[in-house]
């Protein structure tokens, strides 16, 4: 029988004969290892039969834990051998196919047929191909989709995701590419805006509910020592019952005012260019128009918007 030629991907390091010999030796060692892994799994099944659906290890952990200690192996590793052996009866195991590939395909209902049919264009399975066939992430993602899936898996926890994003945005090229996408700009702006609204609403609520620390100066001058007890400042709205949209409007306005109060004292207005001044003033004109319309809508209930106002509010939406 003519042996299939094994392509040598490193002609400068190995001759074809050397490469073929190394691959042959490696495959023999993997087959020996796989045989040992299956034999250990079979031994645990002989010691204690499977209990529960799916060949699980429920009810046998105590035995396996003690046995693993006695033979010098990790109990989770031993239970892994047991699980694969239970999914692959000896008569369905394929010689020359590693235990790792059997494990990767173990969850497939048609695994006994699949393992005998390597992917099109391949003469044998690799572990990554088997994992992909089973709908799992490969150990070494190659395609863009596989790499993105790996990232999504690693970033499922909010804390990990936030730290990863912080690392990425410290790379100017990455940050620039992300922010060049208008959709990402909107997402980040909305998140920042909502955060500011919540903070401003919390400050507003605290200010409304806080007792004045001093008596009003006018009352003190009028009544002297007989001045009445300090008055509690009555909240503008009942925050327990107020409509969420009303609170959102209050929060938005408060956040805007707080930002202006923070920024105005430190503005270097003299350094602004004429173009920048015009842009700021034009933006303020649009803000005033929006506020006037909002006040009118709140007072009259009429939320219709004339064409001129719509034009003013939409100006510059497509700009940078």
N, C-alpha and C positions, 0 to 999 in steps of 0.2 A: 504494500500500500504506500502511495506517495504522500509524504507529509506535507501539509499546507505550509506555504512559505509565510514567515512572520515578517512584515515590513520593519525595517530598521530606521527609526526616525533620527538617529544620531550617527550618521556615517563617519563623521570625523572622530568620534570617540570609540565606536565599536565597529568591528567587521560584522557582516551579516551572520557569520557563523557564531561569533561571540554573543551577539544579541539573542539569537535563537536559543543558544544554550542557557543563558541567564533567564530568559522567559520560561523555558521548560522547567528549570529548577525552581523558579518562583511559583509556578503553577502547582508543581508537586507539593511544595511546602504549604501553600494555601489549601490544597485538597486535604493534606494531613490535618491541618488546623481545623478545617471545617468538619472533618470526620470526628475529631475530638470534641468539638462543640456540640455536634449532634449526639454523640455518645453520652456526654454529660447530661444533656437534656433528657435523653431517653432513660438514663439511670434515675433521675429525679421522678420521672413518671412511673417507673417501676417501684420506687420506694413508696410514693404516695400518689394514688390515682387523682386525676383531675376532678375538681368539684366546682359546680356552678357552670352556667352557660359560657360558651366561647373558650373553654379550656383554661379558665383563669386560675390564679394561684390562691384564691380565697380559701382560707382554712388550713393552708399548708405552710404559711410563712414561718411559724415557729420552728417547724422541722427543718425547713430549708435554711433558715438563719443559722441554726446550730450546725447543720451539715456544712454550710459554707465556711464557717469558722474552722471546722475540723480539717477541711481540705485546703484551706488557705486561699480562698477566693471571695470576691465581693458578692454578697447575697443578691444584689440587683442584677449583677452579671449572670449569676446562676439561674435566677428566675427568668432572665431573657432567653437563656438556652432552653429552659423548660417550655417557655411559650412557643418558641419556633418549632421545637420538636413536636409539640401538640398540634400545630397547624400543618405540619408536613409529615405524614406517615412515611415510614421508610421506603415503601414501594413507589412513592411519588417524588422522592428526592432525585435530583438530576446530577449524576456524576460529572465532575469538571466544572460545576457551577458552585460558586462559593456560598458558604453559610450566610454571609452578609447579604447576598442577593436573594437568597431564600427568605431572609428576614424582611427585606425591603418589600417583597411581593406578597408577604404572608396574609395581608388583610384583604386581598382581592378574592372575590368569590370564585373566579375562574383561574386562579393561580396555577393550577396543575397544567392547564393548556398554555397559559401565557409564558411560563418559564421555558417552555420548549420552542418558543417562537421569538427569537431576538428581534429587536426593531429592524425595520426595513433598511437594507444597506449595511447591516452589521452582522458579523458571524458569531458574536457572543455578547452577553449582557455585561454592562458595567454597573457598579452600584448606583451611580448617579442616574443612569438611564432607568434602572429599576425603580428608584425612588420617584422619578418623574412619572413613570408609568402608573405608579400607585397614587399619584396626586399629591405627593409630598415634596418638600423642598430638597433639592439635591445638596450634597455636602459641599460641592464646588459649583456654585451657580455660574453658568456661562452666558446665557442669553440675558438681554435687558430685563425681560419679564421675570426671570428667575432671580436676578439680583434685586429687583424691586420687591419681590415677594419676601426675600430674606430680610431686607430692611424693614418692611412692614411688620414682620414677625418679631424682630428685635425691638421695635419701637411701640409695641402694644401698650406698655405702661407709660402713663403720662410723664412720670419723672424722667424715665430714660429718653423719651421723645424730646422733652424740653432741653435736656442737656445736649442731645445730639444736634438739635437745631442751633443751639448756641455755638457749638463747635463749627458748624457749617457756615453760619453767617459771619464768622471771623475771617472767612476766606473771601476777599473782595470779589473775585471772579464769580464765585458761586452766588453770593448775595446779589450781585448785579444781574445775573441771569434769572434768578428767582423773581426779583422785583421788576424785571422787564415785562413780566406777564401781568396784564391788567387784572386778570382774575385773582392772582395772588395779592395784588395791591388792595383790591376790594376786601378780601378776606382779612388781611392784616389790619386794614383801617377799621373794619367793623369790630374786630376783636379789641383793638385799642380803644375805640370809641365806647364800646360797652363797658370796658373796664373803668374808663374815666367817668361814665355815667353812674356806675355803682358807687365809686368812691365819692363823687360829688353828692349823690343822694344821701349817702351815709353821713357826710359832714353836715348837710343841710338839716337832716333829721336831728342830729345831735345838737346843733345850734338852736333849733326850734324848741327842743325839750329841756335845754339847760336853763337853770334859774339864773337871773341876773345877779351878779356878785355885789353890785352897789345899788343904792337907791337913786332914782332919777334926780339929777341935779336940780331941776325945777321944783320938784316936790320938797327937796331938802331946804331950798331957799324959802319956800312958802310956809312949810309947817315946822321947820326947825327940829327940835328934839322930839316933837310929837308927830313926826312923819309916820304915815301908815306903813304896815309891813310891806316889804318888797313884793311886787306883783309878779306872778309867774307869766312868762311869755307864752301866749297861746299859739299852738302850732297852726300853720297856715291851712293844713288839711289833716284829716284823720288818716294817718298812714296805715292803720289796720284795715280801713274800709275803702280807701281811695281807689279809684279806677287805675289799673296798671298803666294805661296810656297817659293819664294825667301825671302820674309819678314819672313816667318817661320824659314827658315834656319838661317837668320841673328839673329833672336830673340833667337833661340836655342843656337847658339854659344855665343852670348852676355851673356845670362843667365849663361852659364857654366863658362865663364871668370869672371863674376861678383862674382859668388859663390866662385871661387878659390881665387880671390883677397880678399874676406872677410875672408875666412877660413885659408889660408896659414900662415899669421902672428901669429895666435894664436894656431897653431897646437902643441900639445905636443908629437912630434915625438919620443922622447926618451922613452916614456911610451908605445909605440906600441910593441906588441909581434912580433916575427918573422913571425908567421902565418898571422897576420894582415898586416904586411909590404908586404908579398908575394901577399896577396889578392889584396891590393891596386895597386901594380905594375902590376899585371896581368890584372887588370881592365883597367889601363892606356894603356897597350899594345893593348887591344881590341879597346880602344877609338882611338889610333893612327892609327890602321889598318882601322877603319871605316872612319876616316878623310882622309886618303890617298886614299881610294876607292872613297869617295865623291868628292875629288879634281879631281881625274882622270875622273870621270863621268861628272863633270861640264866642264872640259877642252876638252874632246874628244866626249862627248855625248854617250859613250859606258857604259851602265848600267849593263852589264853582270858581274856576280860574280863567280870567280873560286871556286873550292871545298875547297881549303885551307883557303881562306878568310871566306867562309861560316862557316867552322868548328871553326875558331877563334872567330867569332862573336857570335856563338851559345854556346860557352863554358860557363858553369855555369848557364845556364838559368833555370835549374831544381833545383839548389841549394837553400839554405835558403836565 
